[in-house]
Amino acid sequence: MNNTYQDVMNRKNEIMKKSVGLDYDKYELEGIGFDFELMMNDQGYDIEKIKKIQSENMVGNTPLIELKNISRYARKYAKPGYGARIFLKDEAANISGSFKARRAALSVNQAKKLGYKGVIAATSGNYGAAVAALAAKAGLECIIVQECFDSKNISQPEILEKARKCEAYGAEVIQLSVGPELFYSFLKLIEETGYFNASLYSPYGVKGIETLGHEIANDIMDKFGKFPEAVVITNAGGGNLTGTARGLKDAGAIDTKIIGASVNLYGLHMASDIDFNRKSFTTGHTGFGIPFAVFPDRSDVPRSAARPLRYMDRYVMVNQGSVFFMTEALAILEGMERGPAGNTSLAAAFSLAQSMKETDIIVVQETEYTGAGKHLLPQLSFARKNGIELKFGNPIKEIPGENIILPKNGSYIKHQDIDLIELKKSYIKRYKDIDLTSLDYKFLCEELNLTLDKIKDLLK
């Protein structure tokens, strides 16, 4: 076959379908939509089966911990009677050190079931280690493709640490520079190897997280006789939020507020060679969270199973300095050293808890392992080396790519709301010149969790 960039791109849908053993055409509707629920429920995995697969692979049933000291610290800055109890789901206890093991367990199980000899995933994050660990346990080959370097061959310490962990599990790690060659090289490798695409955005990659929502709902209900008032979920590609929200709702927590949280990296372009090393977070930031929310199908499968706008009640962002501060606070106040990227939602919850009643419960939905390049100190040192100014002050004034402002104390940690209606307007604008049918409108109402009248108002 001709392997020029354009030829491989022209074959992408055919390559992607073959690599997941899934006929996406089956779920397409006339017009713009597809049957999301049918796609999610058509794979033969109910919640009990997923729990069994995960349990057999040292995944799931992670501790739910009340952060009593951090809750007390938040109440210092709240008015009397306010300051919710903050709980943390310690996903670092999973086999690979993050919640991504839930996704990988199901994807690797499916690959094994369908007879694939190996699995492949394009990720610079914790998912690579998860796929590598579960593939090793299943006796499958594994290739992880990372977007790793800028044009000066400089890579972030966090990405290098994740490469080390993948290789420790026996995976082959292929590292590429930032740019369009990542997707091209990934597709070419899928085609050449015939491996299973353990995509973050397949139904398997998202359904695996539903157990996390189930566990949170059931743990809180068993202990306190109610569901949590809010769950804060770090948002990047949207699968984490989608899966957790579906699990919560399936367990009965339909009134629990689903709050997405991302690190504020406004102004930095994720595909920019110049900006690539001017950010201190490789995931969980607005550079992924917003583009994937407004255009979910930009992923490595024809139809993404990550649809965060269907489930998100609120979307907030916090600054890099606040997340680093809360990472240190978690270690010093609670004796839990965890990776900074996983503490994005903790920083948001610390601020959000102050506007909630003392009797309310807010759950931070995940942690991640730390060590080597994932620790906050090498990340801050790398930022300084790349010309980023480090200082103490008010993190709201932080300018991504120019400085990292660590808060003087906890009173300076403030979340900022992202306008969900503006995101939904951005999603819908590509249909403004299309003559939409009633079936199209029905899909958009489900996709954006809005009424028909509101959809029509946004289109105007």
Secondary structure per residue as TSV (DSSP state, phi and psi in degrees):
chain	resnum	aa	ss	phi	psi
A	1	M	-	360.0	152.6
A	2	N	-	-76.8	125.9
A	3	N	-	-110.3	29.1
A	4	T	S	-65.3	161.0
A	5	Y	H	-54.4	-48.8
A	6	Q	H	-66.5	-38.4
A	7	D	H	-65.4	-42.5
A	8	V	H	-65.2	-40.8
A	9	M	H	-62.6	-36.5
A	10	N	H	-66.5	-24.9
A	11	R	T	-96.6	6.4
A	12	K	H	-59.5	-43.1
A	13	N	H	-64.2	-41.2
A	14	E	H	-63.6	-42.8
A	15	I	H	-64.5	-46.1
A	16	M	H	-64.9	-42.5
A	17	K	H	-62.2	-44.4
A	18	K	H	-64.5	-32.2
A	19	S	H	-79.7	-13.9
A	20	V	H	-114.2	-1.0
A	21	G	T	60.7	35.2
A	22	L	-	-134.8	127.8
A	23	D	-	-90.7	95.3
A	24	Y	G	-67.1	-22.7
A	25	D	G	-60.5	-27.1
A	26	K	G	-61.2	-26.0
A	27	Y	G	-102.6	-2.6
A	28	E	B	-73.8	138.5
A	29	L	-	-104.0	165.1
A	30	E	S	-64.2	134.8
A	31	G	S	94.2	-140.0
A	32	I	S	-91.1	-15.5
A	33	G	-	-99.1	176.7
A	34	F	B	-147.3	162.3
A	35	D	-	-86.6	91.4
A	36	F	H	-62.9	-47.7
A	37	E	H	-64.7	-38.3
A	38	L	H	-63.7	-42.7
A	39	M	H	-61.1	-41.6
A	40	M	H	-71.8	-34.5
A	41	N	H	-99.2	2.3
A	42	D	S	-96.8	6.8
A	43	Q	S	-99.3	-0.4
A	44	G	S	82.3	19.5
A	45	Y	-	-121.3	104.0
A	46	D	-	-90.5	174.1
A	47	I	H	-62.3	-37.0
A	48	E	H	-68.8	-37.5
A	49	K	H	-67.4	-39.8
A	50	I	H	-63.9	-44.6
A	51	K	H	-58.5	-40.5
A	52	K	H	-65.7	-45.9
A	53	I	H	-60.7	-44.1
A	54	Q	H	-67.4	-43.0
A	55	S	H	-60.4	-39.2
A	56	E	H	-67.8	-15.9
A	57	N	T	-114.1	22.8
A	58	M	T	60.6	41.1
A	59	V	-	-128.7	140.3
A	60	G	S	92.1	179.2
A	61	N	-	52.6	43.1
A	62	T	-	-79.9	156.8
A	63	P	-	-66.5	142.7
A	64	L	E	-107.4	118.3
A	65	I	E	-118.4	131.2
A	66	E	E	-82.0	124.5
A	67	L	-	-88.1	79.2
A	68	K	H	-66.5	-39.6
A	69	N	H	-70.3	-40.4
A	70	I	H	-69.5	-36.0
A	71	S	H	-61.6	-43.7
A	72	R	H	-62.5	-38.9
A	73	Y	H	-63.9	-40.8
A	74	A	H	-64.2	-35.6
A	75	R	H	-68.7	-20.6
A	76	K	T	-57.4	-29.7
A	77	Y	T	-108.9	9.2
A	78	A	S	-106.6	157.2
A	79	K	-	-73.0	160.7
A	80	P	T	-52.9	135.5
A	81	G	T	86.8	-1.8
A	82	Y	B	-118.2	162.7
A	83	G	-	114.1	86.4
A	84	A	-	-63.7	158.4
A	85	R	E	-75.0	126.8
A	86	I	E	-100.4	124.2
A	87	F	E	-114.0	153.5
A	88	L	E	-131.1	127.1
A	89	K	E	-88.8	113.9
A	90	D	-	-87.8	81.2
A	91	E	G	-73.5	-9.4
A	92	A	G	-63.5	-13.9
A	93	A	G	-77.4	-8.0
A	94	N	S	-69.8	164.1
A	95	I	T	-53.1	-37.7
A	96	S	T	-103.7	0.3
A	97	G	S	94.5	13.2
A	98	S	S	-158.8	170.0
A	99	F	T	-65.4	-17.6
A	100	K	H	-61.0	-19.8
A	101	A	H	-62.3	-28.6
A	102	R	H	-64.5	-40.5
A	103	R	H	-68.8	-46.4
A	104	A	H	-65.5	-36.1
A	105	A	H	-58.3	-42.4
A	106	L	H	-74.4	-41.6
A	107	S	H	-63.0	-45.2
A	108	V	H	-67.5	-38.3
A	109	N	H	-59.7	-42.9
A	110	Q	H	-66.2	-40.9
A	111	A	H	-60.5	-43.8
A	112	K	H	-65.1	-42.8
A	113	K	H	-62.8	-36.9
A	114	L	H	-86.1	-3.8
A	115	G	T	87.6	16.9
A	116	Y	-	-71.1	146.3
A	117	K	S	-85.3	-18.8
A	118	G	E	-157.1	171.1
A	119	V	E	-125.9	152.9
A	120	I	E	-139.1	142.9
A	121	A	E	-145.4	140.6
A	122	A	E	-99.7	107.0
A	123	T	-	-163.7	138.0
A	124	S	S	-100.0	4.6
A	125	G	S	-109.4	-159.6
A	126	N	H	-65.1	-19.6
A	127	Y	H	-64.5	-32.8
A	128	G	H	-58.9	-47.7
A	129	A	H	-63.2	-37.2
A	130	A	H	-65.5	-47.1
A	131	V	H	-63.3	-42.8
A	132	A	H	-62.5	-43.1
A	133	A	H	-65.0	-46.8
A	134	L	H	-71.5	-33.0
A	135	A	H	-65.1	-41.2
A	136	A	H	-59.8	-42.9
A	137	K	H	-66.2	-32.4
A	138	A	H	-89.1	-6.5
A	139	G	T	76.5	27.4
A	140	L	-	-104.6	151.6
A	141	E	E	-70.0	158.2
A	142	C	E	-147.6	133.2
A	143	I	E	-124.4	130.3
A	144	I	E	-115.7	127.3
A	145	V	E	-105.9	120.6
A	146	Q	E	-112.7	139.7
A	147	E	E	-87.5	109.6
A	148	C	E	-125.0	-39.7
A	149	F	E	-117.1	153.7
A	150	D	-	-90.0	-175.9
A	151	S	T	-69.3	-12.2
A	152	K	T	-93.8	8.2
A	153	N	S	67.7	28.7
A	154	I	-	-102.5	131.2
A	155	S	B	-121.4	151.7
A	156	Q	-	-71.5	142.3
A	157	P	H	-59.6	-32.6
A	158	E	H	-65.8	-40.4
A	159	I	H	-68.2	-40.5
A	160	L	H	-63.5	-37.1
A	161	E	H	-63.4	-40.3
A	162	K	H	-69.1	-33.5
A	163	A	H	-63.4	-42.1
A	164	R	H	-58.8	-44.3
A	165	K	H	-66.6	-40.6
A	166	C	H	-60.5	-45.3
A	167	E	H	-66.4	-32.3
A	168	A	H	-61.5	-29.9
A	169	Y	T	-86.8	2.3
A	170	G	T	94.3	7.2
A	171	A	-	-78.9	153.3
A	172	E	E	-89.5	127.5
A	173	V	E	-109.5	123.4
A	174	I	E	-109.1	119.5
A	175	Q	E	-108.3	131.9
A	176	L	E	-125.6	162.9
A	177	S	E	-82.1	163.6
A	178	V	S	-67.2	138.6
A	179	G	S	139.6	-176.0
A	180	P	T	-68.7	-12.8
A	181	E	H	-65.6	-19.7
A	182	L	H	-60.6	-54.1
A	183	F	H	-66.7	-40.2
A	184	Y	H	-60.4	-49.9
A	185	S	H	-64.2	-38.2
A	186	F	H	-62.4	-48.0
A	187	L	H	-61.6	-42.3
A	188	K	H	-62.7	-40.8
A	189	L	H	-66.1	-41.1
A	190	I	H	-58.6	-45.8
A	191	E	H	-66.8	-40.4
A	192	E	H	-71.9	-39.7
A	193	T	H	-87.9	-28.9
A	194	G	-	71.4	19.6
A	195	Y	-	-76.9	161.2
A	196	F	E	-74.4	133.0
A	197	N	E	-83.5	99.3
A	198	A	-	-79.3	61.8
A	199	S	-	-66.9	141.8
A	200	L	T	-62.2	-21.2
A	201	Y	T	-110.7	9.4
A	202	S	S	-79.9	165.3
A	203	P	H	-56.8	-34.7
A	204	Y	H	-66.7	-41.4
A	205	G	H	-66.1	-24.4
A	206	V	H	-99.7	-39.0
A	207	K	H	-63.0	-29.2
A	208	G	T	-60.1	-23.9
A	209	I	T	-86.8	-11.9
A	210	E	H	-59.7	-30.5
A	211	T	H	-64.2	-29.1
A	212	L	H	-65.6	-45.2
A	213	G	H	-62.6	-41.1
A	214	H	H	-59.2	-48.1
A	215	E	H	-63.2	-42.8
A	216	I	H	-60.4	-49.1
A	217	A	H	-60.4	-47.4
A	218	N	H	-70.8	-38.5
A	219	D	H	-62.9	-45.9
A	220	I	H	-67.7	-41.8
A	221	M	H	-62.4	-43.0
A	222	D	H	-63.7	-36.0
A	223	K	H	-85.6	-34.6
A	224	F	H	-125.5	-1.2
A	225	G	S	70.7	20.1
A	226	K	S	-155.4	165.7
A	227	F	-	-88.4	158.5
A	228	P	-	-64.8	148.9
A	229	E	S	-69.5	-33.3
A	230	A	E	-150.6	148.3
A	231	V	E	-126.7	127.4
A	232	V	E	-102.7	128.7
A	233	I	E	-127.2	121.9
A	234	T	E	-62.0	129.6
A	235	N	-	-117.3	126.0
A	236	A	S	-127.9	-91.9
A	237	G	S	-76.8	-9.6
A	238	G	S	99.1	-12.5
A	239	G	H	-69.9	-37.0
A	240	N	H	-59.6	-48.1
A	241	L	H	-67.7	-44.8
A	242	T	H	-59.8	-50.6
A	243	G	H	-64.5	-44.2
A	244	T	H	-64.2	-44.2
A	245	A	H	-62.6	-42.3
A	246	R	H	-63.1	-40.3
A	247	G	H	-65.0	-43.0
A	248	L	H	-59.7	-47.1
A	249	K	H	-68.6	-37.6
A	250	D	H	-65.0	-30.8
A	251	A	T	-81.9	-5.0
A	252	G	T	108.2	-3.8
A	253	A	-	-84.7	60.0
A	254	I	T	-75.4	-19.8
A	255	D	T	-97.1	-4.6
A	256	T	S	-67.0	129.7
A	257	K	E	-74.3	129.8
A	258	I	E	-98.0	112.3
A	259	I	E	-116.1	117.5
A	260	G	E	-84.2	147.4
A	261	A	E	-137.4	133.6
A	262	S	E	-135.0	154.1
A	263	V	E	-75.6	137.0
A	264	N	-	-74.5	107.4
A	265	L	-	-122.8	33.7
A	266	Y	T	-55.6	136.5
A	267	G	T	96.3	-14.2
A	268	L	-	-102.9	130.6
A	269	H	-	-95.9	126.1
A	270	M	T	-69.1	-21.2
A	271	A	T	-98.7	11.0
A	272	S	-	-90.1	127.9
A	273	D	T	-60.9	-37.2
A	274	I	T	-71.2	-41.8
A	275	D	T	-79.2	-18.6
A	276	F	T	-52.8	-45.1
A	277	N	T	-101.1	15.5
A	278	R	S	-101.7	10.6
A	279	K	-	-117.1	150.3
A	280	S	S	-108.0	9.2
A	281	F	-	-132.1	127.4
A	282	T	S	-90.8	-9.9
A	283	T	S	-153.2	175.6
A	284	G	S	66.9	26.3
A	285	H	B	-123.4	169.1
A	286	T	H	-64.5	-23.4
A	287	G	H	-64.3	-22.9
A	288	F	H	-105.2	-44.2
A	289	G	H	-58.0	-42.4
A	290	I	H	-78.5	-50.2
A	291	P	H	-58.5	-40.4
A	292	F	H	-74.5	-24.2
A	293	A	H	-71.6	-42.5
A	294	V	H	-86.5	-14.2
A	295	F	-	-148.0	77.1
A	296	P	G	-61.5	-30.8
A	297	D	G	-83.9	23.2
A	298	R	G	-82.7	6.8
A	299	S	S	-86.6	-168.4
A	300	D	S	-93.6	17.8
A	301	V	S	-133.5	156.8
A	302	P	S	-58.8	-39.3
A	303	R	S	-130.8	118.5
A	304	S	-	-74.3	139.0
A	305	A	S	-85.4	-2.5
A	306	A	-	-94.5	108.2
A	307	R	-	-130.5	73.2
A	308	P	G	-63.2	-29.8
A	309	L	G	-69.7	-14.5
A	310	R	G	-70.9	-23.3
A	311	Y	T	-123.8	-19.8
A	312	M	-	-75.3	124.6
A	313	D	S	-88.4	-25.8
A	314	R	E	-157.7	149.8
A	315	Y	E	-135.7	121.5
A	316	V	E	-124.8	160.7
A	317	M	E	-130.2	152.7
A	318	V	E	-129.2	162.2
A	319	N	-	-89.0	159.5
A	320	Q	H	-56.4	-45.8
A	321	G	H	-60.8	-36.6
A	322	S	H	-66.2	-38.2
A	323	V	H	-68.3	-41.7
A	324	F	H	-63.2	-39.8
A	325	F	H	-60.6	-46.8
A	326	M	H	-69.6	-27.8
A	327	T	H	-62.9	-43.1
A	328	E	H	-71.4	-37.1
A	329	A	H	-62.6	-39.9
A	330	L	H	-61.4	-40.3
A	331	A	H	-70.4	-45.1
A	332	I	H	-77.1	-39.5
A	333	L	H	-88.7	-29.5
A	334	E	H	-119.3	-3.6
A	335	G	S	68.9	25.7
A	336	M	-	-119.6	107.3
A	337	E	-	-91.4	113.5
A	338	R	-	-133.8	161.6
A	339	G	-	-68.3	146.1
A	340	P	S	-58.8	-41.9
A	341	A	G	-60.7	-35.6
A	342	G	G	-73.2	-9.4
A	343	N	G	-97.7	9.3
A	344	T	H	-58.2	-48.3
A	345	S	H	-71.7	-24.0
A	346	L	H	-67.5	-42.8
A	347	A	H	-61.7	-41.6
A	348	A	H	-65.4	-43.6
A	349	A	H	-64.2	-36.4
A	350	F	H	-58.4	-42.0
A	351	S	H	-74.8	-46.4
A	352	L	H	-62.5	-37.0
A	353	A	H	-59.0	-29.2
A	354	Q	T	-69.4	-18.7
A	355	S	T	-101.2	6.5
A	356	M	S	-109.7	157.9
A	357	K	B	-70.9	155.4
A	358	E	T	-59.9	-26.7
A	359	T	T	-84.7	-9.5
A	360	D	-	-77.0	157.4
A	361	I	E	-122.1	128.1
A	362	I	E	-121.3	130.1
A	363	V	E	-110.4	127.9
A	364	V	E	-88.3	122.0
A	365	Q	-	-82.5	-13.0
A	366	E	-	-162.2	156.6
A	367	T	-	-126.3	170.4
A	368	E	-	-135.9	156.3
A	369	Y	-	-64.6	160.8
A	370	T	-	-133.9	177.0
A	371	G	-	135.7	156.8
A	372	A	G	47.6	-125.7
A	373	G	G	-71.3	-11.9
A	374	K	G	-82.4	-12.1
A	375	H	S	-70.0	154.4
A	376	L	H	-65.8	-30.4
A	377	L	H	-68.3	-48.5
A	378	P	H	-62.7	-30.9
A	379	Q	H	-68.7	-41.5
A	380	L	H	-68.3	-38.0
A	381	S	H	-63.9	-40.2
A	382	F	H	-64.9	-39.0
A	383	A	H	-61.1	-46.9
A	384	R	H	-61.3	-41.3
A	385	K	H	-61.7	-29.0
A	386	N	T	-94.3	18.3
A	387	G	T	84.4	11.9
A	388	I	-	-85.2	128.2
A	389	E	E	-77.1	131.7
A	390	L	E	-108.1	129.1
A	391	K	E	-157.7	165.9
A	392	F	E	-97.8	146.7
A	393	G	E	164.8	-142.9
A	394	N	-	-98.9	109.3
A	395	P	G	-63.7	-17.8
A	396	I	G	-61.8	-26.0
A	397	K	G	-86.1	2.2
A	398	E	-	-61.8	138.9
A	399	I	-	-115.3	106.7
A	400	P	T	-54.6	133.4
A	401	G	T	90.2	-12.3
A	402	E	T	-115.5	-41.8
A	403	N	E	-150.7	162.7
A	404	I	E	-123.8	118.9
A	405	I	E	-106.5	111.9
A	406	L	E	-82.2	133.6
A	407	P	E	-64.5	144.9
A	408	K	S	-62.5	-36.6
A	409	N	S	-160.7	-179.3
A	410	G	G	-61.6	-22.1
A	411	S	G	-66.5	-19.0
A	412	Y	G	-88.1	-5.3
A	413	I	-	-81.9	109.9
A	414	K	-	-132.4	133.9
A	415	H	-	-83.0	158.0
A	416	Q	E	-123.9	133.3
A	417	D	E	-79.1	139.1
A	418	I	-	-98.3	132.8
A	419	D	-	-72.6	107.9
A	420	L	H	-64.7	-33.7
A	421	I	H	-64.6	-37.3
A	422	E	H	-65.7	-37.9
A	423	L	H	-65.2	-41.8
A	424	K	H	-67.6	-33.6
A	425	K	H	-65.1	-40.5
A	426	S	H	-64.1	-38.7
A	427	Y	H	-60.5	-45.8
A	428	I	H	-83.0	-14.7
A	429	K	G	-64.2	-25.0
A	430	R	G	-72.5	-7.1
A	431	Y	G	-106.2	6.8
A	432	K	T	-67.0	-24.1
A	433	D	T	-104.8	13.7
A	434	I	S	-104.1	139.6
A	435	D	-	-80.1	96.6
A	436	L	-	-79.9	143.1
A	437	T	-	-94.2	173.3
A	438	S	H	-62.7	-33.4
A	439	L	H	-66.5	-38.4
A	440	D	H	-63.2	-44.5
A	441	Y	H	-62.6	-40.0
A	442	K	H	-60.9	-42.8
A	443	F	H	-62.5	-45.0
A	444	L	H	-65.7	-36.5
A	445	C	H	-61.5	-41.9
A	446	E	H	-71.1	-41.5
A	447	E	H	-67.0	-36.9
A	448	L	H	-107.2	0.3
A	449	N	T	53.9	49.9
A	450	L	-	-132.7	160.5
A	451	T	-	-75.3	162.3
A	452	L	H	-59.9	-41.3
A	453	D	H	-62.1	-40.3
A	454	K	H	-68.0	-37.7
A	455	I	H	-60.1	-45.8
A	456	K	H	-66.4	-35.8
A	457	D	H	-63.1	-43.3
A	458	L	H	-65.5	-38.6
A	459	L	H	-63.9	-30.6
A	460	K	-	-70.8	360.0
